[in-house]
Amino acid sequence: MYGWALERRPIPDLEDSDLAVVGISVSADTQLIAALTTARHVKRRRPDVHVVMGGNLTTRMVSRWKEEHPFFEYVDSFVSYEGEDALPALCDRVTGADDRAVPGLLERDGRGGLLRTPAAMVDVCDLPTPDFDGLPLDAYFAPGPVLPLQASRSCAWDCAFCSIPFASNKFRIRRAEQVVHDMTALAAKHGSDTFMFVDEIMTLTSLRGVSRQLIDGGHSLFWYGETRFSKGLDAELAKALRDSGCRRLDLGLESYNQRVLDLMRKGTKVADIEPSLQSLLGNKVPVHLFCMTGFPGETEEEALRTQEFAAQTLHRSTEEFGVPYSTAANGPFILDVLSPVGERPDLFGVELLPPGEGEDLAFDVDYTVAEGLTQEDVVRLTSSGPGAGAGAAFHQGTWIGDAEEWSFLWAMAEAELPARRVTAPAAPCHDVDPETMVRLADGVRARTSVTGRGLLLHVPSSDALLSVPQEWHPLLDGRFHAVADLWENSASPGSAATTLLRLVAHGAVTLEPAGAPGVRRHLWYAAHLHEVTDSRADGSCLLTSPETGNRVRVSAAGRLLWLLAAGGATASELATRSRLREEQLHALLGDLIRHHVIAAAALDPELLGLPRPTAVAQRVP
């Protein structure tokens, strides 16, 4: 997929003769395939260009290499740990401007081995304001850009389950006045007043310092970050956080059992959790609770106690404190081979299971425990129950969403939350003729796709992202347009009708009838974009909409109707081609329409280039 995209969306400036170095940053394993595909793309077109890869995952990955790795076919060198000093030094060396050592560099020795240069630690107080030039900050569908910042780097603690300190060097703090200067400079440059601190942890020193600088400077900015429970997270600090614009604080709860916290070497006390939450929620600062199930030695009773506490906290957040934006996520313990548990499993009653063939890049491994929850128990406990999923809601009527930026922006705006389960609006049988007027529905956001060959629409009412052909570009002006005008440049009447019905079914457009009553019309069906999964021997399957996530199981007959309706069809055509009895046909069509698998509309034959019928088609009840 990534190779296909690179062929059709060339990398800007790749053919520039002055280009000497291409840098690729990989912070997570989910980015590795895309990163290596990009590196291969660059090397095939510009073998003279030096490709270097860095980032957190790169640091962890190359630390285990003992000899030349196959990735060197696409990447000339790798940089471990921090890149602010290493990348300029590498550029100078490649271009011949300087031959000084490149901190953290890993390269081939020409004999199948590796050459490593020791890493150096960056002084974070010497770093300039982050530069986001070149990023399309106005092209995202989020309610607004949330710019990342750092008040500190690495982590001051050494929790047994975490490998962050391994790949981040020692803990350092940036001065609070520098941090606030960065915020104000970026706000002035990009017009954004929202920020997220990507620190592994914001210590009390950072929280107090940044809050004080923002308040004393009279700045109207909003932000959120991550910290831990402690005695110092009191009402005075919570008030300062709120007054300074903090609208979300992520907290590593992990467990609500002191014995488990001690096993984790977490360094927090259960006795400090309630007072901290009382202070934050009492000052209208929403919280997010990170929960972990299955740390070696934890019992099921202890795991359920944590889940119950998280659920109660979210309920209290809205009912007792009037803060409906708090969230929680409960994830399974994952054994990272570079964490303290992975380095010394014997100390934690754990036995590591060797990875399977072809899993040499895996950092998380399977294991067995001497006592407590097994991996199978953990899967069972984290796949259901209170606080099980990311973005879990505090009650059944409210949904916060999986993205932390989403809940932060809603809390910042103090906006009313949408329903927990977002469903596409009902698709009624519309009467549409050439004079019918259509425009984008209120709240729908639209823009031209990056390829320039289509439109991307975000429909909040159905939580859908739709892609439609470029011919529908006139809708971007927000005004009503005659259907006939939109049809004019379409590839075919059938494809135009299918697009219109998708837009109607998702609530993306508003129709205003303009035709005279009594015009003869056909009943038209059009399939939504669905993917077929779980096909069975009886012909049934599961249809999943990639636009809404809606899933419905259909019988073999229902699947047949969905396929026959893909290009549009009248009821009589469907009956003839499917050979279904009238009662069965109507029942199946009703189910497919109700589940938004197909849409129905009465379209004037002129729109389809069809001869006018002698009788009005019967509509499906």
N, C-alpha and C positions, 0 to 999 in steps of 0.2 A: 504493500500500500504506500509506504513512504517513497519507494523508488518510483512508483507511478506518479506520485504527486510532484516529485522533484523534476521529472521529465516535462511536466506540464506547467510548472511554476518555477522557472529557473532562479537560482540564487542571484540576487542583484550584485553586480560588479565582479562576478566570478571570472569574466573575460578581461578584466582590467590588467594590462601588462605590468602595472606597478604593484599588483597584489603579491605579497610575499608570504604571509602567515594567515592561516585560518584557525581560529580557536573555537573549541566546542566544550561547553560546560555540562557535565552530567551529575546531577545531584541525587537522582533516584534510579532504581533498577528499571522502572517503567519507561525511562528515556533511552535506555542503552541501544535498543534496536534502531530507533530513529537516529540516534547519534552516529552509529557505525554506518548506517545506510547513507547518511549525509557525508561522512568522511570518504566512503567509497566513491560517491558521486563526484566529490571534489578531486580526488586523486585520479580518477579516470579522465577528467577533463583538463585538469591542471596538475600533472605529475611533478611539475617544478615547484609547486606551492608546498610549504611546510605546514602540516596539519598537527596541531597539538590539542590534547584533551586533558581537562582538569575537572575539579568538582569533588564533592563529598564521596560519591560512589566511586569515582576514579581512584581517590586516595585509598579507600578500603580495598578495592579490587587489585590494584598493582602491588599492595603491600604483601600479597601472598605469592607473587610471581618469583620463581627462582631462575628462570631461563627465558629466552626470547619467546614471546607469546604470539599466536597467529594474528592478533589485532594489529601488530606492527605492519601488516600488509596494507592497512588503510591509514594508520596513524604513525607519524614520524617520532613523536615524543609524548610523554605524559608528565603532568605536573601534580605532585602530591601536596596536600594541605593548601596553603593560601597562595593566591595568584597575583596579588597586587604588585609585588616586587618581581615575581618570577616572569610574568608575561612581558613586561617592558624589557627585561634583561634578555629574554629569548628573542624578541623582535630585533634588538640591537645585534645579537650574535648572528642571526640569520641574514640580516642586511649588511653585516660587516661594519656596523657603527662602533661596536665594542665587543670584547671577548670575555667580559667578566662572567663569573660563575652564575648559573641559573639555579636559584634555590628550589629544592624539591624535584629536580628534573630526573626523569628516567628515560634512558635511551639504549639502543642496542650497542654492543661492543664490537660487532662485526664477526664474532666467532660463535654466535648462538647464545651468548651470555648477555648480561645487563650491566649498565653503568648507572650508578645512583649518586646524585649530589644531595648532601644533607639539606633538609628543609630549614627555613628561617622563619622566625615569628614576626608578624607585622605589628607595628604600633598602631592600634586602631585610632588613636587620637591624632595621628598624622594623615588620616585618610580624608579625601575631599568629599563634598556632597555627592551622593549617587547621581549618575547620569542616565536618564531614560530617553535620551534623544534617539530617534529612529524607531521607537516602539509606537504602534498605532493606538495610543491611549484612548482615542475617541471612537475606536471601532469595536469595542467590546459591548456585549449586550447587558452587562451588569449595570445596575442603576447609576454607577459612577466608578471611576478608577480608584482603587485602594492601593496606594504606593507603599512598597516595602522599605523598611529602615532597620538599622541595628543600633541599639544602645549598648550592646555588649557582644562578645564573641566567645563561643564554647560554653562550658558549663562548670559551675563551681562545685558540683557534687559528683558522686561516683556511684550512681544507682546500679544495682547488680544486673538489671535487665537491659541496660543501655550501652551502646557503643559510640555515642556522640563524642565523648572526650577523646576517644582514640583518633578520630579523623578531624579534630578541630583545634589542635594545639592547646595551650593553656588558656585559662579564663582571663579575659581582659574587659575593662569597662571604658566606654567612651564618655567624655565629659558631657554633663547634661546640657550645658550652654551650646556645645557643638551640635548635639542632637536636635535641639529646638531650632537652631540656625538652619539645619538641613530641612526641617519641616517647613519653616516659613519660606525658605528659598524655593523649594519645590512647589509649594502652594502658589507662590507668585508666578512661577514659570509655567506651570501646567494647569492652573486654575482648579486644583483638587484640594479639598480640605479634609480628606480622609486618609489615614495611614495605618499600617499594621507593622508591629515590631516583630521581626522574624528571629529575635534572640531565642536561643534554646531555653533560656530562662531570664526573666527580668527580676533582678534581685531587689530587695527593699531599697537599696541605695539608688538604683536606677529609677524605680517607681517614684520615690520621694523627690529625687532631683529633677526629673523630667516634668513632673506635676508642678513643682514649685516654679520652674522656669516658665512654663506655659501660663500659669496663673499670674505671676508677677509681670509678664510681658503683655498681658491682656489679649492673648491670642485666642481666636475662635476656631480651633481645630479639633478634629475628632480622631480617636485612635484606640487600638486595643493591642494586647500582648499576652504573654504566657508567664506564669509564676507558680509558686508553691504555697501551701498553707503554712502559716507561722504565727507566732504571737504578735509580731509587729504589724500584721495585716489587720489593723484595728480601725475603729470608727473614724479617727482623725485622718488616717491615710486614705480610707475609703472616700471620705468627703472631698479630700484634695483630688483624688482620681476623677471623681464625678465632675468637680468644678473645672478640671483641666481638659475635659472632653473625652475621658475614657468611657466607652460604651460597651465594653466586653472585656472580661478577664478570664483567660483559660487557666484552669488549675489542675495540677496533676494529683487527683485524688488517689488513683490506682486501687486502693483498698480502704474499707472502713473498719479494718481490724488491725490493732496495734501489732499483734504477733506477725501478721503477714507483712506489714510495713517494715518491721525489723528484719524479717527474712530478706526483703528487697534492698536493705541498706538505704532506705529512702530518706531517713533523717527527719521525718515529720512525725507529729504526735496527733493521735485521734482527738485528744482534748482541745487542740487548736482549730479543728475543722469547723465546728458549729459557730464559735465566736467570729471566725473570719467570714463565714457566709452571712451571719447576722449583720456584720458591719457593711459588707458589700451590697447585699440586697436592700438593706435598710437605707442605703444612700443611692439606690436606683442604679447600681452597676450590675448589669446582667453577667452571669457566670456560665462557663462551660466546664463540665466535669469530665476529665479523662479517667476512665475506669479500666482495670485490667483483670481478666479472669484467668486463673490457672497457673499463677507463679508456683514453681516447685514447692510442694509441701502444703499448699492451700487446700482446705476442705470445701466440699460443696456448700455446707452451712455458711462458711465465711464468704464464699462467692455470692450467695444469694443475699446475704446481709448487705453487701456493697450495692448490689442492684436495687434492693429495696430502699436503701438510703438515697441513692441517686434519684429514684422515682419520686420519693417524698420531697426531696429538695426542689425538684422542678415544679411539683404541685404547689408547694409553699411559695415559690417564687412568684407565681401569678396570683394565687388566692390570698396569701397573707401580705405580700409586699407590693403587689400590683406591677410586677416586672414580668411580662409575658415572653421575653426574648431569651431566657436561659435555656441551655441545651445540655445534653450529656451523650457520651459515646462509650460503649463498652466493647472492648476488643479482646481477643485472646492473647495470652502470653506467647510471644514468638522468640524462640531461642536463637539469638544472634551469636555467631561464632566468635565475634570480636568483643562481645560484652564480657563482664566478669564471670557470668555463669558459663559462657562458652569457653573462656580461657581456663577456668578451674571448675569443671562440672562436678568433680568429686566433693567439693565443699558444699554443694547444694543438693546432694542426693540425686544427681542426674547422670544418666549414661547417654552419650551421643550416639545416634545411629548413623553409619556412614552414608553419605549422599549417593544417589543412584548414578548410573552412567550418563554422562552428558550434563551433569549438574555441578561442574567445577566452579561455576560463577555464583552458586547459591550461597548466601550469607546466613539464611535461616535454615536450620536442620531439624529433622525429627529426633525425638528423644524418648526415653522412658524415665520414670521417677520411682524412687524407693517408696514414697508415700504421698498421699494427696491425690489431686485430680489428674487423670490421664489426658492425653491429647484428645481422645474421643470424647471424654467428659466435657472438655473445654468447648469443643465444637457444639455440643448439645446445649450448653448453657449460654453461649453467645449468639446462637441463631434464633433465639426467641426470648421473650420475657422483658421485664421493665428495663428500659435503657439499653436495649440490646444493640440497636442500630445507630449508625452515625446520625447526628441531628435528631435524636429521639425527642418526641414532643412531651410536654409535661401533662397534657391531658388529650383525650381523643379528638377534641374539636380544634386543635391548633397544631400547625406544622411549621417548623423552622427551616427545614431544608438541610441538605447535607453539607453545603458549603459554608464555612465559617464567615466568609465575607458577606454572604447573604444576610445572615442573622445580625451581623454587626451593622450593616447599612440600614436594616429595618429598625434596629434599636436607635441608631443615630437620628433617623428621621421621626422616631416615635410613631411609625406607621402602623395601621391596623393590619393584622396578620390575615392571610388568606386561609381558606379551609384546608384542613389537614390533607384530605385526599382530593387532589385536583383532577377533575374529569372534563373531557371535552363537552361543550354544550350540545344539547339535542340538535339533530339535523332535520328540521322540518322539511316538508315537501314544498319548495318554493316555486312560484310562477315566474319564469324568466323569459323575457322576449328581447328583441334587439334594443328597445328603448329603456329597458330596466337600467337604473343607475346603481353604481357600486363604488364604494370607497373603503379605505381601511377603517376598521372599528376603532373606537376610542381606546387608547392605551397601548395599541400595537406599535412596536418599534420596527423600523425597516431600514435596510441599507443594501447597497449593491455588494455582491459577493466579491471576494478578492480576485477571482478570475475575470470579473466584469461580464460574465455570461449568465448571470441570474441574480435573483433577489433573495435575501435572507430576512425572514420575518420572525419576531419573537412575540408570541401571544400569551400575555400573563394569565388571561382568564382560563386557558387550558394548559398552561405550562408547556407550550409546544414551540419548537423551532421548525419553521417550514422553509423549504427551498423551492422557489418557483421560477419559471423562465423569465428571461430579460424582457419579453414583450409586455410584461405587467408593470414595467417601470413607471408609467404614468401615475400609478397609485401612490407613489412616494410624495406627491404634492398634497396629499390629504384631502383632495376635493372629490366630488362625485364625478364619475365618468360613465358614459353609456356603454353597455356591454358590447354592442356592435363595434364600437371604436376599439375596445380592448381585443376583440376577436380578429380585427383586421389583419394584424401582423403575425397571427398565430400560425404555427406549423400546420395545424389541421383543426377543424371544428371539434373533433373528438378530444384532442389533447387540451384544447381550451376549456371544454366543458369539464373535463376531469380536474383541471387545476381550479376552476371556479368552485366546484363542489367540495374539494379539499379545503379551500379557504373558508367556505360557508360552514362546513362541518366543524372546523376548529374555532369558529368564532372570530376569524381574522378579518372579515369584511362585513359591512352593513349594506343590505340591499334595499332599494326604494323602487317599488313597482311603478312602471309608467305606461304599460300597455293597456289597451282597452279590454274590458271584461268580455268573456265569451270567445276569445281566440282559441282555436283548436291547438292542443299541445300533446306532445309525447311525454310519457313517463321515462325518465333517464336515470340510469344507475352508473356509478363510477367507483372503482376500487380505490381505497386509500393505500398508501405505501405500507405494506406489511411484509414481514419475513416469515417463512414457513419453517417451523421447528417441530421436533418430536412427531414425525410422521409415523403412523402405525399401519399394521397390515390391513385393517378394515377401511383404510382410506382417510380416516380422520387425521387432524393435525392441530398444532397450536399456531395461531396467527399472532404475531407481535408487531406493534407499530413502533418503529424507531423514533417517531416524532413525539409520541406521548408515553410510550412504555406500556400502553394498554395491551393486555393479553387475553385471548379468548380461544377456547377449544371449539372447533367446528367439526361436524360430521363430514363424510365423504360428499354428500349432496350439497352441504353448505360450502365446502371448498370448491366444488364445481361451479356454483353460482358466483362465488367471488372471482373465479378465473374468467367466467363468461362475461362478467360485468366490467372487466378491466378496461375495455375500450368504449364502454357505454352500450346500453341496450335497452330496448323497450321491454315492458312486461311480457308482451306476446312473444318477442324474440327469445327471451329467457325461457319461457314455457316450452317453445318449440325445440330449442337446442338442448335443454336439460331433460325433456320428456317427463317432468315431474307433474304429479296431479296438482290441480289448482289449489286445493287446500294446503298441501304440503309446501308448494311454492310460496304462497302468501305467508305461511308461518315462518319459513326459513328466511325470507326477505325481511320480515319484521324483526327477527332476531339479529340479523346482520346489520340492519339499520340502527337498532337500539344499541348495539355494541360498537358502533362507529366503524365497522369493517367496510361497509359501503355507504354511500350517501344517495339520497333520492331527490330529484327536482323535476319539475315539469318545465321543459324547455321548448320554446317555440321552434318548430321544424326549420324555420329560416336560418336559425343559428347553426344548425347542423348540416345545412345544405340538402335537406330531405324534402320530398314532396309532401304537401299537406295531406293528412289523413282524412278519410271521409267521416270518421267518428272519433269522439274524444276517448282516449285510452282510460281504462279504469285505474284508479290509484290503489296502491296497496294500503290496506287499513293500518 
